[in-house]
Amino acid sequence: MYEGTITNQVLRKKLPLRMKRLYLEDLPDIEEVQETVIAAMPGQTTLQPLSTEEFLFILNERGLMVGAYAGEELIAFRALLIPEIDEEHLGYDIGLSEEELPKVIYQEISVVLPAFRGNRLQQKLADVIMKELPRMPGNFRYVCCTVAPMNIPSLKDKFTQDMYIAALTEKYGNKERYVCVKDLENPSLGYTDFAAAKLDDFNKQHQLLDAGYVGFDFQMKGGFHEIQFVKPILQ
Ligand SMILES: CC(C)(COP(=O)(O)OP(=O)(O)OC[C@H]1O[C@@H](n2cnc3c(N)ncnc32)[C@H](O)[C@@H]1OP(=O)(O)O)[C@@H](O)C(=O)NCCC(=O)NCCS
């Protein structure tokens, strides 16, 4: 699916990189990578880890996983998931109608081992996995995902893919999450007004989202990230 090179930032060593689809037999390696990533981020809540059952669901039935290998070692993976339609469905958070919900696919977990970060691997995996989307069973129009506030690399990853923040809401119990979306039939937003809110100013972000704005990019102001918002023109 992809061949190149990747730098191990700890060893300062270039290694061959390749990507391939992951299957059930790869589950032990997948879980080991997830464990290593969790162990390296104690106390942080940006990652919503997947259970064995959830990985099985993606690998067996309702999804697709792509893995990145440095030499023979699995160092990163990324998943797409066809979600079940229940009250937790992200389509509800962004105001989709009931009929639109089967057209939603999720970008699920993506992780990169700490030693291999800084290579924009999350974004490279996005390119590869999104090219596989047409092969998945279904007719998908909306790509949705959640992102933890302050997870700058993940937000960058979404904005680079032309996804935008459509909601900020409580998910997974009581954790605040952005709900991001890209409408594949309308990938470029037409917009009118501009506004901005500091990355940690959730009050202002809620106000803007409630007023119909969406978050579409970052800008740096005085050394801090701000999220840029616009009001989309409905088409
Ligand atoms: C999120 C994650 C997958 C990104 O890994 P990656 O692809 O190696 O990301 P990179 O280190 O190459 O960074 C990508 C961009 O974010 C920026 N970035 C990374 N960490 C940053 C930080 N703490 N503050 C500001 N910017 C940051 C990088 O500078 C880079 O920006 P650029 O493209 O403008 O140069 C990885 O950090 C990870 O596995 N985190 C833990 C699990 C997680 O949170 N997953 C996402 C939710 S499922």
Ligand as a Chemical Component Dictionary entry (heavy atoms), coordinates in Angstrom:
data_LIG
# 
_chem_comp.id                   LIG 
_chem_comp.type                 NON-POLYMER 
_chem_comp.pdbx_formal_charge   0 
_chem_comp.three_letter_code    LIG 
# 
loop_
_chem_comp_atom.comp_id 
_chem_comp_atom.atom_id 
_chem_comp_atom.alt_atom_id 
_chem_comp_atom.type_symbol 
_chem_comp_atom.charge 
_chem_comp_atom.model_Cartn_x 
_chem_comp_atom.model_Cartn_y 
_chem_comp_atom.model_Cartn_z 
_chem_comp_atom.pdbx_ordinal 
LIG C1  C1  C 0 -1.434 11.509 17.616 1  
LIG C2  C2  C 0 -0.275 10.689 17.048 2  
LIG C3  C3  C 0 -0.831 9.469  16.333 3  
LIG C4  C4  C 0 0.497  11.570 16.035 4  
LIG O1  O1  O 0 1.710  10.961 15.698 5  
LIG P1  P1  P 0 2.581  11.449 14.426 6  
LIG O2  O2  O 0 1.875  11.163 13.161 7  
LIG O3  O3  O 0 3.941  10.885 14.594 8  
LIG O4  O4  O 0 2.592  13.033 14.638 9  
LIG P2  P2  P 0 3.813  14.030 14.452 10 
LIG O5  O5  O 0 4.701  13.975 15.656 11 
LIG O6  O6  O 0 4.460  13.777 13.117 12 
LIG O7  O7  O 0 3.086  15.436 14.484 13 
LIG C5  C5  C 0 2.146  15.854 13.506 14 
LIG C6  C6  C 0 2.025  17.374 13.590 15 
LIG O8  O8  O 0 1.605  17.745 14.918 16 
LIG C7  C7  C 0 2.570  18.603 15.524 17 
LIG N1  N1  N 0 2.668  18.289 16.942 18 
LIG C8  C8  C 0 2.916  17.073 17.480 19 
LIG N2  N2  N 0 2.884  17.156 18.826 20 
LIG C9  C9  C 0 2.636  18.457 19.136 21 
LIG C10 C10 C 0 2.483  19.181 20.356 22 
LIG N3  N3  N 0 2.545  18.569 21.532 23 
LIG N4  N4  N 0 2.217  20.502 20.283 24 
LIG C11 C11 C 0 2.122  21.144 19.091 25 
LIG N5  N5  N 0 2.245  20.502 17.897 26 
LIG C12 C12 C 0 2.489  19.189 17.929 27 
LIG C13 C13 C 0 3.859  18.333 14.768 28 
LIG O9  O9  O 0 4.743  19.450 14.809 29 
LIG C14 C14 C 0 3.351  18.109 13.352 30 
LIG O10 O10 O 0 2.987  19.334 12.778 31 
LIG P3  P3  P 0 3.382  19.727 11.261 32 
LIG O11 O11 O 0 2.705  18.691 10.404 33 
LIG O12 O12 O 0 2.802  21.100 11.083 34 
LIG O13 O13 O 0 4.852  19.664 11.212 35 
LIG C15 C15 C 0 0.712  10.253 18.161 36 
LIG O14 O14 O 0 1.130  11.383 18.862 37 
LIG C16 C16 C 0 0.092  9.251  19.134 38 
LIG O15 O15 O 0 0.103  8.047  18.902 39 
LIG N6  N6  N 0 -0.458 9.773  20.262 40 
LIG C17 C17 C 0 -1.087 8.930  21.270 41 
LIG C18 C18 C 0 -2.382 8.318  20.786 42 
LIG C19 C19 C 0 -3.387 9.368  20.334 43 
LIG O16 O16 O 0 -3.602 10.380 20.982 44 
LIG N7  N7  N 0 -3.998 9.097  19.146 45 
LIG C20 C20 C 0 -4.970 9.993  18.553 46 
LIG C21 C21 C 0 -6.360 9.715  19.042 47 
LIG S1  S1  S 0 -6.972 8.170  18.498 48 
# 
loop_
_chem_comp_bond.comp_id 
_chem_comp_bond.atom_id_1 
_chem_comp_bond.atom_id_2 
_chem_comp_bond.value_order 
_chem_comp_bond.pdbx_ordinal 
LIG C1  C2  SING 1  
LIG C2  C3  SING 2  
LIG C2  C4  SING 3  
LIG C2  C15 SING 4  
LIG C4  O1  SING 5  
LIG O1  P1  SING 6  
LIG P1  O2  DOUB 7  
LIG P1  O3  SING 8  
LIG P1  O4  SING 9  
LIG O4  P2  SING 10 
LIG P2  O5  DOUB 11 
LIG P2  O6  SING 12 
LIG P2  O7  SING 13 
LIG O7  C5  SING 14 
LIG C5  C6  SING 15 
LIG C6  O8  SING 16 
LIG C6  C14 SING 17 
LIG O8  C7  SING 18 
LIG C7  N1  SING 19 
LIG C7  C13 SING 20 
LIG N1  C8  SING 21 
LIG N1  C12 SING 22 
LIG C8  N2  DOUB 23 
LIG N2  C9  SING 24 
LIG C9  C10 SING 25 
LIG C9  C12 DOUB 26 
LIG C10 N3  SING 27 
LIG C10 N4  DOUB 28 
LIG N4  C11 SING 29 
LIG C11 N5  DOUB 30 
LIG N5  C12 SING 31 
LIG C13 O9  SING 32 
LIG C13 C14 SING 33 
LIG C14 O10 SING 34 
LIG O10 P3  SING 35 
LIG P3  O11 DOUB 36 
LIG P3  O12 SING 37 
LIG P3  O13 SING 38 
LIG C15 O14 SING 39 
LIG C15 C16 SING 40 
LIG C16 O15 DOUB 41 
LIG C16 N6  SING 42 
LIG N6  C17 SING 43 
LIG C17 C18 SING 44 
LIG C18 C19 SING 45 
LIG C19 O16 DOUB 46 
LIG C19 N7  SING 47 
LIG N7  C20 SING 48 
LIG C20 C21 SING 49 
LIG C21 S1  SING 50 
# 
